[in-house]
Amino acid sequence: MTPSALLLTLALAAAAACQPAAATRALQTVANGTATTHHKHLPLTDDQYTTVKTAQIIAGVPSLLGALFVVASYASVPQLRSFQMRLVLMMSIADFMATLSVMMPLPDEGSAACALQGMAQQFWICSVLWSAAVAFVLHATVVRRVEASVLESHERMMHLVCWGLPAVFMFLPFLSEGYTGSGTWCWISNANAASKALRFGSFYLWVVAGVAFSLFSYVQVINAFKELTANAGQSKEDTKPLLLVFQRLQLYPLVTAVCWTPGLIHRVHNIFVDSSTSLSTFSFVLLLLHSIFVALSGFLNATAFGVRSQAFSSMFARFCGPANAASEQESLGTSA
């Protein structure tokens, strides 16, 4: 078995749990190069489509539930209603909408449903931009020591950029070839050079920029904490607010980077390899991993939220007893 076929076997594991027959046939199809049936004008057999869509649903359902958990926690636990957590709330709303869109069955090309599903892909950019906003706040607080009130004064601008920019991008494809089938969801047409440029200019350019900025900020914050630790003159009272912000927000930039790396590799691969008429084993691997990892982002963000903000224990204390309410208040803190 080739390395790509082995990687595909591992990626199919989740889908095989629910659709073992389809997953097996999909693997055999791409490994043997015997695809003859195309699914709605795409180089996917019905078995391949079923495998990818099943994997999306397996990954997407926990993400939808995770996003709802973040919303419910924010609404139910007053201690979570800080400026920092509002950023995470916005990211979770974007995750919910984007995940819901990719879990939809593939609409007919040229239909209004296909256009709506393609437009809804921009909610992924909303999520990436809100993750970058989290990284910005983390960097400004820990590295540049900007006051929370100053950062909070920029919240309206964050909303304008993180929601407004993707809203503009939603309508740009209608100036070209519009939306069409792309993998297992509708997205910007890949018919010509202008459409490919639009894909990257209105989507992946921002994904790359958001991931790069998030990772850069994360490294800067880690280095700043190393300096604080090495500085014996810094008291615990001075560093406690910074540590609280770091503990709350440190995982979100990493989640964004992990979830979008397979998708970026997949789309770069599409630039150099034409998959419009045939799908190699490696191309199918990238499509499958792309589909799984982006669908998992909502779940991973919600997990980071629950662990780092103590939301799990706070919700338990609220609905199952107030015995630990005082300790939760102290662990959460009230400052932004």
C-alpha positions as CSV (number, residue, x, y, z in Angstrom):
1,M,0.0,0.0,0.0
2,T,1.3,3.4,-0.9
3,P,1.8,6.1,1.7
4,S,-1.2,8.1,0.3
5,A,-3.4,5.0,0.4
6,L,-2.4,4.4,4.0
7,L,-3.2,8.0,4.9
8,L,-6.6,7.6,3.2
9,T,-7.3,4.4,5.2
10,L,-6.7,6.3,8.5
11,A,-8.8,9.3,7.3
12,L,-11.7,6.9,6.4
13,A,-11.9,5.4,9.9
14,A,-14.5,7.8,11.2
15,A,-16.7,7.5,8.1
16,A,-16.3,3.7,8.1
17,A,-17.8,3.5,11.6
18,C,-21.2,4.5,10.1
19,Q,-20.9,3.6,6.4
20,P,-18.4,0.7,6.3
21,A,-19.5,-0.6,2.9
22,A,-19.4,2.8,1.2
23,A,-16.0,3.7,2.8
24,T,-14.5,0.5,1.6
25,R,-15.7,1.0,-2.0
26,A,-14.5,4.6,-2.0
27,L,-11.0,3.5,-1.0
28,Q,-11.0,0.7,-3.6
29,T,-12.2,3.2,-6.3
30,V,-9.5,5.8,-5.8
31,A,-6.8,3.2,-5.2
32,N,-7.6,1.3,-8.4
33,G,-8.4,4.4,-10.5
34,T,-11.8,2.9,-11.6
35,A,-14.1,5.8,-11.0
36,T,-16.8,5.8,-13.6
37,T,-19.8,7.4,-12.0
38,H,-19.7,11.1,-11.3
39,H,-21.8,12.8,-8.6
40,K,-23.6,15.9,-9.8
41,H,-20.9,17.0,-12.3
42,L,-18.1,16.3,-9.8
43,P,-15.3,13.7,-10.1
44,L,-16.7,11.8,-7.1
45,T,-18.4,8.5,-7.2
46,D,-21.6,8.1,-5.1
47,D,-19.5,6.0,-2.6
48,Q,-16.9,8.7,-2.4
49,Y,-19.5,11.4,-1.9
50,T,-21.2,9.3,0.8
51,T,-17.9,8.7,2.6
52,V,-16.9,12.4,2.7
53,K,-20.4,13.6,3.6
54,T,-20.7,11.0,6.4
55,A,-17.3,12.1,7.8
56,Q,-18.5,15.7,7.7
57,I,-21.6,14.9,9.7
58,I,-19.7,12.8,12.2
59,A,-17.3,15.8,12.8
60,G,-20.0,18.4,12.4
61,V,-22.6,17.3,14.9
62,P,-20.2,17.7,17.9
63,S,-19.3,21.1,16.5
64,L,-22.9,22.2,16.3
65,L,-23.5,21.0,19.9
66,G,-20.3,22.6,21.0
67,A,-21.2,26.0,19.5
68,L,-24.6,25.8,21.2
69,F,-22.9,25.0,24.5
70,V,-20.8,28.2,24.2
71,V,-23.9,30.2,23.5
72,A,-25.8,28.6,26.4
73,S,-22.9,29.0,28.8
74,Y,-22.5,32.7,27.9
75,A,-26.2,33.3,28.4
76,S,-26.5,31.3,31.6
77,V,-23.3,32.1,33.5
78,P,-22.9,35.8,34.3
79,Q,-19.2,35.4,35.1
80,L,-18.5,34.5,31.5
81,R,-19.9,37.7,30.0
82,S,-16.6,39.4,29.6
83,F,-15.2,41.2,26.6
84,Q,-12.9,38.3,25.9
85,M,-15.6,35.7,26.1
86,R,-17.8,37.8,23.7
87,L,-15.1,37.3,21.1
88,V,-15.3,33.5,21.6
89,L,-19.1,33.7,21.5
90,M,-19.0,35.4,18.1
91,M,-16.5,32.8,16.8
92,S,-18.8,30.0,18.0
93,I,-21.8,31.6,16.2
94,A,-19.7,31.7,13.0
95,D,-18.6,28.1,13.5
96,F,-22.2,27.0,13.9
97,M,-23.4,28.7,10.7
98,A,-20.4,27.4,8.7
99,T,-20.6,23.9,10.0
100,L,-24.3,23.7,9.3
101,S,-23.7,24.8,5.7
102,V,-21.2,22.1,4.9
103,M,-23.4,19.4,6.5
104,M,-26.2,20.2,4.0
105,P,-26.6,17.8,1.0
106,L,-25.0,19.1,-2.1
107,P,-27.7,21.2,-4.0
108,D,-28.2,21.1,-7.7
109,E,-25.8,23.4,-9.6
110,G,-27.3,26.7,-10.6
111,S,-29.9,26.5,-7.9
112,A,-30.7,29.1,-5.3
113,A,-29.8,26.6,-2.6
114,C,-26.3,26.1,-4.2
115,A,-25.8,29.9,-4.1
116,L,-26.9,30.1,-0.5
117,Q,-24.6,27.3,0.5
118,G,-21.7,28.9,-1.3
119,M,-22.3,32.2,0.3
120,A,-22.5,30.6,3.8
121,Q,-18.9,29.3,3.4
122,Q,-17.9,32.9,4.2
123,F,-18.9,32.2,7.8
124,W,-15.6,30.3,7.9
125,I,-13.8,33.6,7.3
126,C,-15.9,35.1,10.1
127,S,-14.6,32.4,12.4
128,V,-11.0,32.8,11.3
129,L,-11.2,36.6,11.7
130,W,-12.7,36.3,15.2
131,S,-9.9,33.9,16.1
132,A,-7.5,36.5,14.8
133,A,-9.3,39.1,17.0
134,V,-8.8,36.7,20.0
135,A,-5.1,36.5,19.1
136,F,-4.9,40.3,18.8
137,V,-6.4,40.8,22.3
138,L,-4.1,38.1,23.7
139,H,-1.0,39.8,22.2
140,A,-2.0,43.3,23.1
141,T,-2.8,42.3,26.7
142,V,0.3,40.2,27.4
143,V,3.0,41.6,25.2
144,R,2.0,45.3,24.9
145,R,0.2,45.6,28.2
146,V,-2.8,47.4,26.7
147,E,-5.6,48.1,29.2
148,A,-8.7,46.0,28.8
149,S,-10.9,49.1,28.5
150,V,-8.9,50.3,25.5
151,L,-9.2,47.0,23.8
152,E,-12.9,46.8,24.5
153,S,-13.3,50.2,22.8
154,H,-12.4,48.6,19.5
155,E,-15.1,46.0,19.8
156,R,-17.4,47.7,17.2
157,M,-14.6,47.8,14.7
158,M,-14.0,44.1,15.3
159,H,-17.6,43.4,14.5
160,L,-17.4,45.6,11.4
161,V,-14.4,43.7,10.1
162,C,-15.2,40.2,11.2
163,W,-18.8,40.2,9.9
164,G,-18.7,43.0,7.3
165,L,-15.7,41.9,5.2
166,P,-17.0,38.3,4.6
167,A,-20.5,39.8,3.9
168,V,-19.0,41.8,1.0
169,F,-17.1,38.7,-0.2
170,M,-20.3,36.7,-0.3
171,F,-21.5,38.7,-3.4
172,L,-18.3,39.0,-5.4
173,P,-18.7,35.6,-7.1
174,F,-21.9,36.8,-8.8
175,L,-19.7,39.2,-10.8
176,S,-17.9,36.2,-12.3
177,E,-19.0,32.6,-12.7
178,G,-21.1,32.4,-9.4
179,Y,-21.2,29.4,-7.2
180,T,-21.0,25.8,-8.3
181,G,-20.3,22.3,-6.9
182,S,-16.8,22.0,-5.3
183,G,-16.2,18.7,-3.5
184,T,-19.2,18.0,-1.4
185,W,-20.5,21.5,-1.1
186,C,-21.2,24.5,-3.3
187,W,-18.5,27.2,-3.5
188,I,-16.9,29.7,-5.8
189,S,-16.6,28.4,-9.4
190,N,-13.1,27.1,-10.4
191,A,-13.8,27.4,-14.1
192,N,-11.1,29.9,-15.1
193,A,-8.2,31.9,-13.8
194,A,-10.3,34.8,-12.6
195,S,-12.5,32.4,-10.5
196,K,-9.4,30.8,-9.0
197,A,-8.0,34.2,-8.1
198,L,-11.4,35.1,-6.5
199,R,-11.2,31.9,-4.4
200,F,-7.9,32.9,-2.9
201,G,-8.5,36.6,-2.8
202,S,-11.8,36.4,-1.0
203,F,-11.2,33.3,1.1
204,Y,-7.9,31.6,1.5
205,L,-5.8,34.8,1.5
206,W,-7.7,35.7,4.7
207,V,-7.4,32.2,6.1
208,V,-3.6,32.3,5.6
209,A,-3.4,35.8,7.0
210,G,-5.5,34.9,10.0
211,V,-3.6,31.7,10.8
212,A,-0.2,33.4,10.3
213,F,-1.2,36.3,12.6
214,S,-2.6,34.0,15.2
215,L,0.6,31.9,15.3
216,F,2.8,34.9,15.3
217,S,0.9,36.4,18.2
218,Y,1.0,33.1,20.1
219,V,4.8,32.9,19.8
220,Q,5.1,36.5,20.9
221,V,3.0,35.8,23.9
222,I,4.9,32.7,24.9
223,N,8.2,34.6,24.7
224,A,6.7,37.4,26.8
225,F,5.7,34.9,29.5
226,K,9.2,33.4,29.5
227,E,10.6,36.9,30.1
228,L,8.1,37.5,32.9
229,T,9.0,34.2,34.5
230,A,12.7,35.0,34.3
231,N,12.1,38.5,35.8
232,A,12.3,38.1,39.6
233,G,11.1,41.6,40.1
234,Q,7.6,40.8,38.8
235,S,5.2,40.0,41.6
236,K,2.5,37.4,41.3
237,E,-0.1,40.2,41.6
238,D,1.4,41.9,38.6
239,T,1.3,38.8,36.4
240,K,-2.0,37.2,37.6
241,P,-4.3,39.2,35.3
242,L,-2.0,38.4,32.3
243,L,-1.9,34.8,33.2
244,L,-5.7,34.7,33.4
245,V,-6.1,36.2,29.9
246,F,-3.5,33.7,28.6
247,Q,-5.2,30.7,30.2
248,R,-8.6,31.8,28.7
249,L,-7.4,32.5,25.2
250,Q,-4.3,30.5,24.5
251,L,-5.8,27.5,22.6
252,Y,-8.0,29.3,20.1
253,P,-5.2,30.4,17.7
254,L,-3.8,26.8,17.7
255,V,-7.2,25.4,17.0
256,T,-7.6,27.6,13.9
257,A,-4.1,26.7,12.6
258,V,-4.7,22.9,13.1
259,C,-8.2,22.9,11.5
260,W,-7.2,24.9,8.4
261,T,-3.9,23.4,7.5
262,P,-5.4,20.4,5.6
263,G,-7.7,22.8,3.7
264,L,-4.9,25.1,2.7
265,I,-2.8,22.2,1.5
266,H,-5.9,20.9,-0.4
267,R,-6.5,24.2,-2.2
268,V,-2.9,24.7,-3.1
269,H,-2.8,21.2,-4.5
270,N,-5.8,22.2,-6.6
271,I,-3.8,25.0,-8.2
272,F,-1.2,22.6,-9.6
273,V,-3.4,19.5,-10.2
274,D,-6.6,19.6,-12.2
275,S,-9.2,17.5,-10.4
276,S,-12.1,18.6,-12.4
277,T,-12.3,15.4,-14.5
278,S,-10.5,12.8,-12.3
279,L,-9.6,12.3,-8.6
280,S,-6.4,10.7,-7.6
281,T,-6.0,8.9,-4.3
282,F,-4.0,11.8,-2.8
283,S,-6.6,14.3,-4.0
284,F,-9.3,12.3,-2.3
285,V,-7.2,12.2,0.9
286,L,-6.9,15.9,0.9
287,L,-10.6,16.5,0.2
288,L,-11.5,14.1,3.1
289,L,-9.1,15.6,5.6
290,H,-10.2,19.1,4.5
291,S,-13.8,18.2,5.1
292,I,-13.2,16.6,8.5
293,F,-10.9,19.2,10.0
294,V,-12.9,22.3,9.2
295,A,-16.0,20.6,10.5
296,L,-14.2,19.9,13.8
297,S,-13.3,23.5,14.4
298,G,-16.5,24.3,16.3
299,F,-16.1,21.3,18.6
300,L,-12.4,22.1,19.3
301,N,-13.2,25.8,20.0
302,A,-16.0,24.8,22.3
303,T,-13.7,22.3,24.1
304,A,-11.1,25.0,24.6
305,F,-13.9,27.3,25.9
306,G,-15.2,24.7,28.3
307,V,-11.8,23.8,29.7
308,R,-10.0,27.2,29.9
309,S,-13.0,29.3,31.0
310,Q,-14.2,26.7,33.5
311,A,-17.5,26.7,31.7
312,F,-18.2,23.0,32.2
313,S,-17.9,23.3,36.0
314,S,-19.8,26.6,36.0
315,M,-22.7,25.1,34.1
316,F,-22.7,22.1,36.4
317,A,-22.7,24.3,39.5
318,R,-25.5,26.5,38.1
319,F,-27.9,23.6,37.3
320,C,-26.8,20.9,39.7
321,G,-26.0,22.9,42.9
322,P,-24.3,26.0,44.1
323,A,-21.8,24.3,46.3
324,N,-18.8,25.4,44.3
325,A,-20.2,28.8,43.2
326,A,-17.6,30.8,45.3
327,S,-14.7,28.9,43.9
328,E,-16.0,29.3,40.3
329,Q,-16.4,33.0,40.8
330,E,-12.7,33.2,41.9
331,S,-11.4,31.0,39.1
332,L,-13.3,32.8,36.4
333,G,-12.6,36.3,37.5
334,T,-14.7,39.3,36.5
335,S,-12.1,41.5,34.8
336,A,-11.9,41.5,31.0
